[in-house]
Protein backbone atom coordinates (compact mmCIF):
# COMPACT_ATOMS: atom_id res chain seq x y z
CA UNK A 1 0.00 0.00 0.00
CA UNK A 2 1.02 3.59 -0.42
CA UNK A 3 2.60 5.48 2.46
CA UNK A 4 -0.60 7.40 3.19
CA UNK A 5 -2.84 4.32 3.17
CA UNK A 6 -2.98 4.42 6.96
CA UNK A 7 -5.06 7.58 6.64
CA UNK A 8 -7.55 6.12 4.16
CA UNK A 9 -10.99 4.86 5.06
CA UNK A 10 -13.11 2.35 3.17
CA UNK A 11 -16.83 1.63 3.14
CA UNK A 12 -18.21 -1.78 2.12
CA UNK A 13 -21.49 -2.54 0.39
CA UNK A 14 -22.77 -6.08 -0.18
CA UNK A 15 -25.68 -7.18 -2.34
CA UNK A 16 -27.00 -10.73 -2.52
CA UNK A 17 -26.12 -13.88 -0.65
CA UNK A 18 -24.35 -14.82 2.58
CA UNK A 19 -21.39 -15.98 0.52
CA UNK A 20 -20.97 -12.44 -0.80
CA UNK A 21 -21.13 -11.14 2.75
CA UNK A 22 -18.39 -13.55 3.86
CA UNK A 23 -16.17 -12.44 0.99
CA UNK A 24 -16.79 -8.74 1.60
CA UNK A 25 -15.82 -9.21 5.24
CA UNK A 26 -12.60 -10.91 4.14
CA UNK A 27 -11.81 -8.05 1.75
CA UNK A 28 -12.34 -5.62 4.62
CA UNK A 29 -9.93 -7.57 6.79
CA UNK A 30 -7.30 -7.62 4.04
CA UNK A 31 -7.54 -3.85 3.53
CA UNK A 32 -7.37 -3.28 7.28
CA UNK A 33 -4.15 -5.31 7.39
CA UNK A 34 -2.75 -2.84 4.85
CA UNK A 35 -3.69 0.16 6.94
CA UNK A 36 -7.04 1.11 5.42
CA UNK A 37 -9.60 1.39 8.21
CA UNK A 38 -13.36 0.96 7.95
CA UNK A 39 -15.24 4.25 7.64
CA UNK A 40 -17.47 4.88 10.62
CA UNK A 41 -21.10 5.84 10.19
CA UNK A 42 -21.26 9.43 8.99
CA UNK A 43 -17.64 9.51 7.78
CA UNK A 44 -16.79 10.12 4.13
CA UNK A 45 -14.96 7.09 2.72
CA UNK A 46 -11.93 7.36 0.44
CA UNK A 47 -12.73 3.94 -1.05
CA UNK A 48 -16.09 2.27 -1.72
CA UNK A 49 -15.99 -1.49 -2.26
CA UNK A 50 -19.18 -2.86 -3.85
CA UNK A 51 -19.75 -6.63 -3.96
CA UNK A 52 -22.61 -7.20 -6.39
CA UNK A 53 -25.21 -9.86 -7.13
CA UNK A 54 -26.69 -10.80 -10.51
CA UNK A 55 -29.14 -13.59 -9.75
CA UNK A 56 -31.99 -11.53 -11.23
CA UNK A 57 -32.39 -8.43 -13.38
CA UNK A 58 -33.56 -6.66 -10.20
CA UNK A 59 -30.21 -7.51 -8.62
CA UNK A 60 -28.43 -5.84 -11.55
CA UNK A 61 -30.66 -2.77 -11.16
CA UNK A 62 -29.89 -2.58 -7.44
CA UNK A 63 -26.19 -2.76 -8.24
CA UNK A 64 -26.41 0.06 -10.78
CA UNK A 65 -28.54 2.18 -8.46
CA UNK A 66 -26.10 1.70 -5.57
CA UNK A 67 -23.03 2.51 -7.66
CA UNK A 68 -24.60 5.66 -9.09
CA UNK A 69 -25.67 6.82 -5.63
CA UNK A 70 -22.18 6.29 -4.25
CA UNK A 71 -20.62 8.22 -7.15
CA UNK A 72 -22.98 11.12 -6.50
CA UNK A 73 -22.59 11.06 -2.73
CA UNK A 74 -18.81 10.56 -2.64
CA UNK A 75 -17.46 12.12 -5.85
CA UNK A 76 -13.87 11.97 -4.63
CA UNK A 77 -13.94 8.31 -3.59
CA UNK A 78 -12.39 5.40 -5.43
CA UNK A 79 -15.16 2.95 -6.39
CA UNK A 80 -14.15 -0.71 -6.75
CA UNK A 81 -16.79 -3.17 -7.97
CA UNK A 82 -16.66 -6.95 -7.83
CA UNK A 83 -19.13 -9.84 -7.57
CA UNK A 84 -21.41 -11.59 -10.04
CA UNK A 85 -22.63 -8.46 -11.85
CA UNK A 86 -19.03 -7.39 -12.41
CA UNK A 87 -18.13 -10.88 -13.67
CA UNK A 88 -21.05 -11.17 -16.08
CA UNK A 89 -21.19 -7.58 -17.39
CA UNK A 90 -17.78 -5.98 -16.76
CA UNK A 91 -18.01 -3.43 -19.60
CA UNK A 92 -21.41 -2.26 -18.40
CA UNK A 93 -20.13 -1.88 -14.85
CA UNK A 94 -16.98 -0.09 -15.99
CA UNK A 95 -19.15 2.42 -17.84
CA UNK A 96 -21.07 3.44 -14.73
CA UNK A 97 -20.17 6.85 -13.26
CA UNK A 98 -17.33 6.89 -10.76
CA UNK A 99 -16.21 3.27 -11.23
CA UNK A 100 -12.42 2.95 -11.12
CA UNK A 101 -11.86 -0.78 -10.58
CA UNK A 102 -13.83 -3.77 -11.91
CA UNK A 103 -12.70 -7.26 -10.93
CA UNK A 104 -14.32 -10.63 -11.47
CA UNK A 105 -14.90 -13.69 -9.31
CA UNK A 106 -11.42 -15.18 -9.70
CA UNK A 107 -9.74 -11.94 -8.62
CA UNK A 108 -12.20 -10.90 -5.91
CA UNK A 109 -9.99 -11.68 -2.94
CA UNK A 110 -7.08 -9.86 -4.58
CA UNK A 111 -9.00 -6.63 -4.16
CA UNK A 112 -6.29 -5.17 -1.91
CA UNK A 113 -3.69 -5.60 -4.66
CA UNK A 114 -5.91 -3.88 -7.22
CA UNK A 115 -6.60 -0.96 -4.89
CA UNK A 116 -2.88 -0.72 -4.15
CA UNK A 117 -2.11 -0.48 -7.88
CA UNK A 118 -4.87 2.09 -8.41
CA UNK A 119 -3.56 4.29 -5.62
CA UNK A 120 -0.10 4.15 -7.21
CA UNK A 121 -1.01 5.22 -10.76
CA UNK A 122 -4.74 6.13 -10.78
CA UNK A 123 -5.29 4.10 -13.96
CA UNK A 124 -8.69 2.48 -14.42
CA UNK A 125 -8.56 -1.28 -13.97
CA UNK A 126 -10.70 -4.15 -15.23
CA UNK A 127 -9.66 -7.76 -14.71
CA UNK A 128 -12.20 -10.53 -15.32
CA UNK A 129 -11.30 -14.18 -15.94
CA UNK A 130 -13.60 -16.16 -18.30
CA UNK A 131 -15.84 -18.46 -16.27
CA UNK A 132 -14.32 -21.63 -17.75
CA UNK A 133 -10.94 -20.56 -16.37
CA UNK A 134 -12.14 -19.77 -12.85
CA UNK A 135 -10.44 -22.51 -10.85
CA UNK A 136 -9.05 -21.07 -7.63
CA UNK A 137 -10.79 -21.53 -4.31
CA UNK A 138 -10.36 -18.67 -1.87
CA UNK A 139 -11.52 -19.57 1.66
CA UNK A 140 -12.91 -16.91 3.95
CA UNK A 141 -14.33 -16.76 7.44
CA UNK A 142 -15.30 -13.38 8.82
CA UNK A 143 -18.15 -11.67 10.63
CA UNK A 144 -17.78 -8.03 9.59
CA UNK A 145 -19.74 -5.99 12.11
CA UNK A 146 -21.99 -8.90 13.04
CA UNK A 147 -21.84 -11.50 15.80
CA UNK A 148 -22.08 -14.62 13.64
CA UNK A 149 -19.22 -15.74 11.42
CA UNK A 150 -19.62 -16.90 7.82
CA UNK A 151 -17.33 -19.72 6.69
CA UNK A 152 -16.98 -20.20 2.93
CA UNK A 153 -16.40 -23.90 2.23
CA UNK A 154 -17.32 -24.17 -1.46
CA UNK A 155 -17.67 -21.99 -4.54
CA UNK A 156 -19.09 -22.34 -8.05
CA UNK A 157 -21.69 -24.72 -9.44
CA UNK A 158 -21.83 -27.54 -12.00
CA UNK A 159 -25.61 -27.78 -12.20
CA UNK A 160 -26.38 -25.29 -14.99
CA UNK A 161 -30.08 -24.94 -14.22
CA UNK A 162 -31.70 -23.42 -17.30
CA UNK A 163 -32.75 -20.16 -15.58
CA UNK A 164 -29.51 -19.51 -13.68
CA UNK A 165 -26.33 -17.54 -14.45
CA UNK A 166 -24.42 -18.54 -11.31
CA UNK A 167 -22.10 -21.08 -13.04
CA UNK A 168 -21.12 -18.32 -15.49
CA UNK A 169 -20.58 -15.84 -12.66
CA UNK A 170 -18.83 -18.17 -10.19
CA UNK A 171 -17.28 -20.91 -12.33
CA UNK A 172 -17.24 -24.63 -11.73
CA UNK A 173 -17.73 -26.20 -8.30
CA UNK A 174 -14.61 -26.27 -6.13
CA UNK A 175 -14.02 -26.73 -2.42
CA UNK A 176 -11.66 -26.07 0.42
CA UNK A 177 -9.84 -28.80 2.33
CA UNK A 178 -11.39 -30.06 5.54
CA UNK A 179 -8.27 -29.56 7.75
CA UNK A 180 -7.98 -25.93 6.56
CA UNK A 181 -11.67 -25.21 7.17
CA UNK A 182 -11.55 -26.81 10.62
CA UNK A 183 -8.51 -24.66 11.43
CA UNK A 184 -10.48 -21.55 10.45
CA UNK A 185 -13.35 -22.61 12.71
CA UNK A 186 -10.91 -23.11 15.59
CA UNK A 187 -9.57 -19.63 14.99
CA UNK A 188 -13.13 -18.27 15.28
CA UNK A 189 -13.49 -20.08 18.61
CA UNK A 190 -10.23 -18.55 19.84
CA UNK A 191 -11.58 -15.11 18.88
CA UNK A 192 -14.68 -15.73 20.99
CA UNK A 193 -17.09 -16.54 18.16
CA UNK A 194 -20.08 -18.69 19.10
CA UNK A 195 -21.83 -19.34 15.77
CA UNK A 196 -20.64 -20.13 12.25
CA UNK A 197 -22.83 -20.15 9.14
CA UNK A 198 -21.47 -22.49 6.49
CA UNK A 199 -21.68 -20.78 3.09
CA UNK A 200 -21.13 -21.70 -0.54
CA UNK A 201 -22.86 -21.65 -3.90
CA UNK A 202 -23.80 -25.34 -3.92
CA UNK A 203 -22.69 -26.61 -0.52
CA UNK A 204 -23.93 -30.15 -1.08
CA UNK A 205 -21.32 -30.52 -3.84
CA UNK A 206 -18.56 -29.94 -1.29
CA UNK A 207 -15.57 -32.19 -1.89
CA UNK A 208 -16.67 -33.65 -5.23
CA UNK A 209 -13.60 -32.06 -6.83
CA UNK A 210 -11.01 -33.26 -4.30
CA UNK A 211 -12.14 -36.59 -2.85
CA UNK A 212 -13.95 -35.24 0.21
CA UNK A 213 -17.65 -35.09 1.09
CA UNK A 214 -20.01 -32.78 2.94
CA UNK A 215 -20.93 -35.20 5.72
CA UNK A 216 -17.25 -35.62 6.67
CA UNK A 217 -16.88 -31.83 6.78
CA UNK A 218 -19.94 -31.41 9.01
CA UNK A 219 -18.76 -34.07 11.47
CA UNK A 220 -15.28 -32.54 11.61
CA UNK A 221 -16.63 -29.04 12.25
CA UNK A 222 -18.96 -30.36 14.93
CA UNK A 223 -15.92 -31.40 16.95
CA UNK A 224 -14.50 -27.87 17.15
CA UNK A 225 -14.60 -26.89 20.80
CA UNK A 226 -15.92 -23.43 21.60
CA UNK A 227 -18.25 -23.14 18.63
CA UNK A 228 -21.73 -23.63 20.01
CA UNK A 229 -23.71 -23.28 16.80
CA UNK A 230 -23.35 -24.23 13.15
CA UNK A 231 -25.87 -23.58 10.38
CA UNK A 232 -25.86 -24.64 6.73
CA UNK A 233 -26.93 -21.60 4.73
CA UNK A 234 -28.61 -23.52 1.88
CA UNK A 235 -28.48 -27.03 0.43
CA UNK A 236 -30.05 -28.70 -2.60
CA UNK A 237 -32.75 -31.26 -1.68
CA UNK A 238 -31.05 -34.07 -3.61
CA UNK A 239 -27.83 -33.40 -1.70
CA UNK A 240 -29.46 -33.12 1.74
CA UNK A 241 -29.20 -36.81 2.53
CA UNK A 242 -31.27 -38.78 5.01
CA UNK A 243 -27.95 -39.49 6.74
CA UNK A 244 -27.31 -35.77 7.33
CA UNK A 245 -30.86 -35.19 8.58
CA UNK A 246 -30.70 -38.15 10.98
CA UNK A 247 -27.26 -37.13 12.26
CA UNK A 248 -28.40 -33.54 12.86
CA UNK A 249 -31.40 -34.82 14.80
CA UNK A 250 -29.69 -37.35 17.05
CA UNK A 251 -25.90 -37.06 17.10
CA UNK A 252 -24.72 -33.59 16.13
CA UNK A 253 -23.50 -31.47 19.02
CA UNK A 254 -23.77 -27.99 17.55
CA UNK A 255 -25.75 -28.12 14.28
CA UNK A 256 -28.97 -26.19 14.70
CA UNK A 257 -32.52 -27.33 13.83
CA UNK A 258 -32.56 -25.06 10.80
CA UNK A 259 -32.61 -25.92 7.09
CA UNK A 260 -32.79 -23.81 3.96
CA UNK A 261 -33.74 -25.86 0.89
CA UNK A 262 -34.47 -24.53 -2.63
CA UNK A 263 -37.62 -25.96 -4.22
CA UNK A 264 -38.04 -23.44 -7.08
CA UNK A 265 -41.28 -25.03 -8.30
CA UNK A 266 -43.95 -27.40 -7.04
CA UNK A 267 -44.57 -28.67 -10.58
CA UNK A 268 -42.58 -31.67 -11.81
CA UNK A 269 -42.89 -30.43 -15.39
CA UNK A 270 -41.43 -27.03 -14.50
CA UNK A 271 -38.67 -28.68 -12.46
CA UNK A 272 -37.79 -30.71 -15.55
CA UNK A 273 -37.69 -27.58 -17.70
CA UNK A 274 -35.50 -25.92 -15.09
CA UNK A 275 -33.07 -28.87 -15.23
CA UNK A 276 -33.43 -29.39 -11.49
CA UNK A 277 -32.11 -32.71 -10.17
CA UNK A 278 -35.07 -33.85 -8.10
CA UNK A 279 -38.84 -34.06 -8.29
CA UNK A 280 -41.60 -33.08 -5.88
CA UNK A 281 -41.71 -36.59 -4.41
CA UNK A 282 -38.08 -36.42 -3.32
CA UNK A 283 -38.53 -32.89 -1.97
CA UNK A 284 -41.58 -33.90 0.04
CA UNK A 285 -39.73 -36.88 1.50
CA UNK A 286 -36.94 -34.60 2.75
CA UNK A 287 -39.43 -32.26 4.44
CA UNK A 288 -41.25 -35.19 6.03
CA UNK A 289 -37.98 -36.63 7.34
CA UNK A 290 -37.02 -33.34 8.96
CA UNK A 291 -40.44 -32.89 10.55
CA UNK A 292 -40.49 -36.47 11.82
CA UNK A 293 -37.02 -36.28 13.39
CA UNK A 294 -36.83 -32.55 14.28
CA UNK A 295 -40.43 -31.34 14.73
CA UNK A 296 -39.54 -27.75 15.67
CA UNK A 297 -36.94 -27.19 12.93
CA UNK A 298 -37.13 -24.00 10.91
CA UNK A 299 -37.43 -24.92 7.22
CA UNK A 300 -36.96 -22.08 4.75
CA UNK A 301 -37.70 -22.79 1.09
CA UNK A 302 -36.88 -20.85 -2.10
CA UNK A 303 -39.56 -20.81 -4.79
CA UNK A 304 -39.82 -19.03 -8.15
CA UNK A 305 -43.08 -17.68 -9.55
CA UNK A 306 -43.79 -17.29 -13.25
CA UNK A 307 -40.94 -19.25 -14.81
CA UNK A 308 -41.10 -20.04 -18.51
CA UNK A 309 -43.18 -23.18 -18.93
CA UNK A 310 -45.26 -22.42 -15.83
CA UNK A 311 -48.64 -22.46 -17.52
CA UNK A 312 -51.76 -21.80 -15.48
CA UNK A 313 -52.12 -25.56 -15.03
CA UNK A 314 -48.55 -25.99 -13.78
CA UNK A 315 -48.84 -22.90 -11.58
CA UNK A 316 -51.88 -24.40 -9.87
CA UNK A 317 -49.92 -27.61 -9.27
CA UNK A 318 -47.03 -25.61 -7.84
CA UNK A 319 -49.21 -23.61 -5.48
CA UNK A 320 -51.08 -26.71 -4.33
CA UNK A 321 -47.82 -28.50 -3.60
CA UNK A 322 -46.44 -25.48 -1.73
CA UNK A 323 -49.57 -25.37 0.40
CA UNK A 324 -49.21 -29.06 1.27
CA UNK A 325 -45.67 -28.83 2.62
CA UNK A 326 -45.06 -28.43 6.35
CA UNK A 327 -42.42 -25.74 5.99
CA UNK A 328 -41.82 -22.55 7.94
CA UNK A 329 -41.36 -19.91 5.29
CA UNK A 330 -41.11 -19.41 1.54
CA UNK A 331 -38.58 -17.04 0.03
CA UNK A 332 -40.49 -16.00 -3.08
CA UNK A 333 -38.80 -14.75 -6.25
CA UNK A 334 -40.41 -13.67 -9.53
CA UNK A 335 -38.79 -15.38 -12.49
CA UNK A 336 -36.24 -13.08 -14.10
CA UNK A 337 -35.03 -13.37 -17.68
CA UNK A 338 -31.25 -13.75 -17.70
CA UNK A 339 -29.30 -13.24 -20.93
CA UNK A 340 -27.53 -16.35 -22.19
CA UNK A 341 -29.60 -18.86 -20.24
CA UNK A 342 -31.34 -21.82 -21.88
CA UNK A 343 -34.62 -20.85 -20.23
CA UNK A 344 -35.07 -18.21 -22.93
CA UNK A 345 -35.76 -21.06 -25.37
CA UNK A 346 -38.48 -22.67 -23.26
CA UNK A 347 -41.65 -21.30 -24.80
CA UNK A 348 -43.77 -18.28 -23.92
CA UNK A 349 -42.92 -16.00 -21.06
CA UNK A 350 -45.40 -15.31 -18.24
CA UNK A 351 -46.60 -11.71 -18.22
CA UNK A 352 -45.33 -9.36 -15.54
CA UNK A 353 -48.86 -8.85 -14.26
CA UNK A 354 -49.35 -12.59 -13.88
CA UNK A 355 -45.95 -12.98 -12.18
CA UNK A 356 -46.93 -10.35 -9.64
CA UNK A 357 -50.19 -12.17 -8.96
CA UNK A 358 -48.38 -15.45 -8.40
CA UNK A 359 -45.74 -13.83 -6.21
CA UNK A 360 -48.50 -12.26 -4.09
CA UNK A 361 -50.25 -15.62 -3.66
CA UNK A 362 -47.03 -17.35 -2.57
CA UNK A 363 -46.13 -14.47 -0.26
CA UNK A 364 -49.52 -14.73 1.47
CA UNK A 365 -48.98 -18.45 1.87
CA UNK A 366 -45.52 -17.85 3.32
CA UNK A 367 -46.83 -15.27 5.80
CA UNK A 368 -49.52 -17.71 6.92
CA UNK A 369 -47.04 -20.53 7.49
CA UNK A 370 -44.54 -18.27 9.23
CA UNK A 371 -47.15 -16.89 11.62
CA UNK A 372 -48.36 -20.40 12.48
CA UNK A 373 -44.79 -21.50 13.23
CA UNK A 374 -44.20 -18.47 15.43
CA UNK A 375 -47.53 -18.80 17.24
CA UNK A 376 -46.64 -22.37 18.08
CA UNK A 377 -43.39 -21.14 19.64
CA UNK A 378 -45.02 -18.55 21.91
CA UNK A 379 -44.47 -19.43 25.56
CA UNK A 380 -41.69 -21.93 24.84
CA UNK A 381 -38.12 -21.63 26.12
CA UNK A 382 -35.38 -21.51 23.47
CA UNK A 383 -31.67 -20.64 23.55
CA UNK A 384 -30.89 -17.28 21.91
CA UNK A 385 -27.56 -15.94 20.67
CA UNK A 386 -27.71 -12.17 21.19
CA UNK A 387 -26.37 -10.06 18.33
CA UNK A 388 -24.49 -6.78 18.44
CA UNK A 389 -27.32 -4.21 18.59
CA UNK A 390 -27.67 -1.50 15.99
CA UNK A 391 -29.43 0.88 18.39
CA UNK A 392 -29.10 1.83 22.03
CA UNK A 393 -32.22 0.38 23.61
CA UNK A 394 -33.06 -3.00 22.06
CA UNK A 395 -31.07 -6.10 21.25
CA UNK A 396 -31.88 -8.83 18.78
CA UNK A 397 -30.98 -12.48 18.58
CA UNK A 398 -31.79 -15.79 16.96
CA UNK A 399 -33.13 -18.90 18.63
CA UNK A 400 -31.57 -22.24 17.78
CA UNK A 401 -34.40 -22.75 15.27
CA UNK A 402 -33.89 -19.34 13.67
CA UNK A 403 -36.68 -17.28 15.19
CA UNK A 404 -35.82 -13.61 15.54
CA UNK A 405 -36.16 -12.34 19.09
CA UNK A 406 -36.10 -8.84 20.53
CA UNK A 407 -35.50 -7.74 24.13
CA UNK A 408 -34.36 -4.68 26.12
CA UNK A 409 -30.62 -4.17 25.82
CA UNK A 410 -28.45 -5.96 28.37
CA UNK A 411 -24.89 -5.25 27.13
CA UNK A 412 -23.24 -8.15 28.96
CA UNK A 413 -25.42 -10.62 27.05
CA UNK A 414 -24.10 -9.64 23.61
CA UNK A 415 -22.37 -12.63 21.97
CA UNK A 416 -23.67 -14.98 24.63
CA UNK A 417 -26.37 -17.62 24.51
CA UNK A 418 -29.16 -17.53 27.08
CA UNK A 419 -32.42 -19.40 27.54
CA UNK A 420 -35.38 -17.16 26.76
CA UNK A 421 -39.10 -17.62 27.26
CA UNK A 422 -40.71 -16.38 24.07
CA UNK A 423 -43.52 -13.88 24.27
CA UNK A 424 -45.80 -12.62 21.53
CA UNK A 425 -45.17 -11.65 17.94
CA UNK A 426 -44.28 -7.98 17.68
CA UNK A 427 -47.24 -6.07 16.15
CA UNK A 428 -44.88 -3.58 14.49
CA UNK A 429 -42.42 -6.22 13.28
CA UNK A 430 -44.44 -9.40 12.69
CA UNK A 431 -41.36 -11.53 12.03
CA UNK A 432 -39.95 -10.82 15.50
CA UNK A 433 -40.97 -12.39 18.80
CA UNK A 434 -40.51 -10.44 22.04
CA UNK A 435 -38.58 -12.14 24.82
CA UNK A 436 -40.30 -11.46 28.13
CA UNK A 437 -38.04 -13.45 30.43
CA UNK A 438 -34.32 -14.14 30.16
CA UNK A 439 -32.72 -16.88 32.21
SVG drawing of the C-alpha trace seen along z (x, -y; Angstrom):
<svg xmlns="http://www.w3.org/2000/svg" viewBox="-55 -15 60 57">
<polyline fill="none" stroke="black" stroke-width="0.4" points="0.0,0.0 1.0,-3.6 2.6,-5.5 -0.6,-7.4 -2.8,-4.3 -3.0,-4.4 -5.1,-7.6 -7.6,-6.1 -11.0,-4.9 -13.1,-2.3 -16.8,-1.6 -18.2,1.8 -21.5,2.5 -22.8,6.1 -25.7,7.2 -27.0,10.7 -26.1,13.9 -24.4,14.8 -21.4,16.0 -21.0,12.4 -21.1,11.1 -18.4,13.5 -16.2,12.4 -16.8,8.7 -15.8,9.2 -12.6,10.9 -11.8,8.1 -12.3,5.6 -9.9,7.6 -7.3,7.6 -7.5,3.9 -7.4,3.3 -4.1,5.3 -2.8,2.8 -3.7,-0.2 -7.0,-1.1 -9.6,-1.4 -13.4,-1.0 -15.2,-4.2 -17.5,-4.9 -21.1,-5.8 -21.3,-9.4 -17.6,-9.5 -16.8,-10.1 -15.0,-7.1 -11.9,-7.4 -12.7,-3.9 -16.1,-2.3 -16.0,1.5 -19.2,2.9 -19.8,6.6 -22.6,7.2 -25.2,9.9 -26.7,10.8 -29.1,13.6 -32.0,11.5 -32.4,8.4 -33.6,6.7 -30.2,7.5 -28.4,5.8 -30.7,2.8 -29.9,2.6 -26.2,2.8 -26.4,-0.1 -28.5,-2.2 -26.1,-1.7 -23.0,-2.5 -24.6,-5.7 -25.7,-6.8 -22.2,-6.3 -20.6,-8.2 -23.0,-11.1 -22.6,-11.1 -18.8,-10.6 -17.5,-12.1 -13.9,-12.0 -13.9,-8.3 -12.4,-5.4 -15.2,-2.9 -14.1,0.7 -16.8,3.2 -16.7,6.9 -19.1,9.8 -21.4,11.6 -22.6,8.5 -19.0,7.4 -18.1,10.9 -21.0,11.2 -21.2,7.6 -17.8,6.0 -18.0,3.4 -21.4,2.3 -20.1,1.9 -17.0,0.1 -19.1,-2.4 -21.1,-3.4 -20.2,-6.8 -17.3,-6.9 -16.2,-3.3 -12.4,-2.9 -11.9,0.8 -13.8,3.8 -12.7,7.3 -14.3,10.6 -14.9,13.7 -11.4,15.2 -9.7,11.9 -12.2,10.9 -10.0,11.7 -7.1,9.9 -9.0,6.6 -6.3,5.2 -3.7,5.6 -5.9,3.9 -6.6,1.0 -2.9,0.7 -2.1,0.5 -4.9,-2.1 -3.6,-4.3 -0.1,-4.2 -1.0,-5.2 -4.7,-6.1 -5.3,-4.1 -8.7,-2.5 -8.6,1.3 -10.7,4.2 -9.7,7.8 -12.2,10.5 -11.3,14.2 -13.6,16.2 -15.8,18.5 -14.3,21.6 -10.9,20.6 -12.1,19.8 -10.4,22.5 -9.0,21.1 -10.8,21.5 -10.4,18.7 -11.5,19.6 -12.9,16.9 -14.3,16.8 -15.3,13.4 -18.1,11.7 -17.8,8.0 -19.7,6.0 -22.0,8.9 -21.8,11.5 -22.1,14.6 -19.2,15.7 -19.6,16.9 -17.3,19.7 -17.0,20.2 -16.4,23.9 -17.3,24.2 -17.7,22.0 -19.1,22.3 -21.7,24.7 -21.8,27.5 -25.6,27.8 -26.4,25.3 -30.1,24.9 -31.7,23.4 -32.8,20.2 -29.5,19.5 -26.3,17.5 -24.4,18.5 -22.1,21.1 -21.1,18.3 -20.6,15.8 -18.8,18.2 -17.3,20.9 -17.2,24.6 -17.7,26.2 -14.6,26.3 -14.0,26.7 -11.7,26.1 -9.8,28.8 -11.4,30.1 -8.3,29.6 -8.0,25.9 -11.7,25.2 -11.6,26.8 -8.5,24.7 -10.5,21.5 -13.3,22.6 -10.9,23.1 -9.6,19.6 -13.1,18.3 -13.5,20.1 -10.2,18.5 -11.6,15.1 -14.7,15.7 -17.1,16.5 -20.1,18.7 -21.8,19.3 -20.6,20.1 -22.8,20.2 -21.5,22.5 -21.7,20.8 -21.1,21.7 -22.9,21.7 -23.8,25.3 -22.7,26.6 -23.9,30.1 -21.3,30.5 -18.6,29.9 -15.6,32.2 -16.7,33.7 -13.6,32.1 -11.0,33.3 -12.1,36.6 -14.0,35.2 -17.7,35.1 -20.0,32.8 -20.9,35.2 -17.3,35.6 -16.9,31.8 -19.9,31.4 -18.8,34.1 -15.3,32.5 -16.6,29.0 -19.0,30.4 -15.9,31.4 -14.5,27.9 -14.6,26.9 -15.9,23.4 -18.3,23.1 -21.7,23.6 -23.7,23.3 -23.3,24.2 -25.9,23.6 -25.9,24.6 -26.9,21.6 -28.6,23.5 -28.5,27.0 -30.0,28.7 -32.8,31.3 -31.0,34.1 -27.8,33.4 -29.5,33.1 -29.2,36.8 -31.3,38.8 -28.0,39.5 -27.3,35.8 -30.9,35.2 -30.7,38.1 -27.3,37.1 -28.4,33.5 -31.4,34.8 -29.7,37.3 -25.9,37.1 -24.7,33.6 -23.5,31.5 -23.8,28.0 -25.8,28.1 -29.0,26.2 -32.5,27.3 -32.6,25.1 -32.6,25.9 -32.8,23.8 -33.7,25.9 -34.5,24.5 -37.6,26.0 -38.0,23.4 -41.3,25.0 -44.0,27.4 -44.6,28.7 -42.6,31.7 -42.9,30.4 -41.4,27.0 -38.7,28.7 -37.8,30.7 -37.7,27.6 -35.5,25.9 -33.1,28.9 -33.4,29.4 -32.1,32.7 -35.1,33.9 -38.8,34.1 -41.6,33.1 -41.7,36.6 -38.1,36.4 -38.5,32.9 -41.6,33.9 -39.7,36.9 -36.9,34.6 -39.4,32.3 -41.3,35.2 -38.0,36.6 -37.0,33.3 -40.4,32.9 -40.5,36.5 -37.0,36.3 -36.8,32.6 -40.4,31.3 -39.5,27.8 -36.9,27.2 -37.1,24.0 -37.4,24.9 -37.0,22.1 -37.7,22.8 -36.9,20.9 -39.6,20.8 -39.8,19.0 -43.1,17.7 -43.8,17.3 -40.9,19.2 -41.1,20.0 -43.2,23.2 -45.3,22.4 -48.6,22.5 -51.8,21.8 -52.1,25.6 -48.5,26.0 -48.8,22.9 -51.9,24.4 -49.9,27.6 -47.0,25.6 -49.2,23.6 -51.1,26.7 -47.8,28.5 -46.4,25.5 -49.6,25.4 -49.2,29.1 -45.7,28.8 -45.1,28.4 -42.4,25.7 -41.8,22.5 -41.4,19.9 -41.1,19.4 -38.6,17.0 -40.5,16.0 -38.8,14.8 -40.4,13.7 -38.8,15.4 -36.2,13.1 -35.0,13.4 -31.3,13.7 -29.3,13.2 -27.5,16.3 -29.6,18.9 -31.3,21.8 -34.6,20.9 -35.1,18.2 -35.8,21.1 -38.5,22.7 -41.6,21.3 -43.8,18.3 -42.9,16.0 -45.4,15.3 -46.6,11.7 -45.3,9.4 -48.9,8.8 -49.3,12.6 -45.9,13.0 -46.9,10.4 -50.2,12.2 -48.4,15.5 -45.7,13.8 -48.5,12.3 -50.2,15.6 -47.0,17.4 -46.1,14.5 -49.5,14.7 -49.0,18.5 -45.5,17.9 -46.8,15.3 -49.5,17.7 -47.0,20.5 -44.5,18.3 -47.2,16.9 -48.4,20.4 -44.8,21.5 -44.2,18.5 -47.5,18.8 -46.6,22.4 -43.4,21.1 -45.0,18.5 -44.5,19.4 -41.7,21.9 -38.1,21.6 -35.4,21.5 -31.7,20.6 -30.9,17.3 -27.6,15.9 -27.7,12.2 -26.4,10.1 -24.5,6.8 -27.3,4.2 -27.7,1.5 -29.4,-0.9 -29.1,-1.8 -32.2,-0.4 -33.1,3.0 -31.1,6.1 -31.9,8.8 -31.0,12.5 -31.8,15.8 -33.1,18.9 -31.6,22.2 -34.4,22.8 -33.9,19.3 -36.7,17.3 -35.8,13.6 -36.2,12.3 -36.1,8.8 -35.5,7.7 -34.4,4.7 -30.6,4.2 -28.5,6.0 -24.9,5.2 -23.2,8.1 -25.4,10.6 -24.1,9.6 -22.4,12.6 -23.7,15.0 -26.4,17.6 -29.2,17.5 -32.4,19.4 -35.4,17.2 -39.1,17.6 -40.7,16.4 -43.5,13.9 -45.8,12.6 -45.2,11.7 -44.3,8.0 -47.2,6.1 -44.9,3.6 -42.4,6.2 -44.4,9.4 -41.4,11.5 -40.0,10.8 -41.0,12.4 -40.5,10.4 -38.6,12.1 -40.3,11.5 -38.0,13.4 -34.3,14.1 -32.7,16.9"/>
</svg>
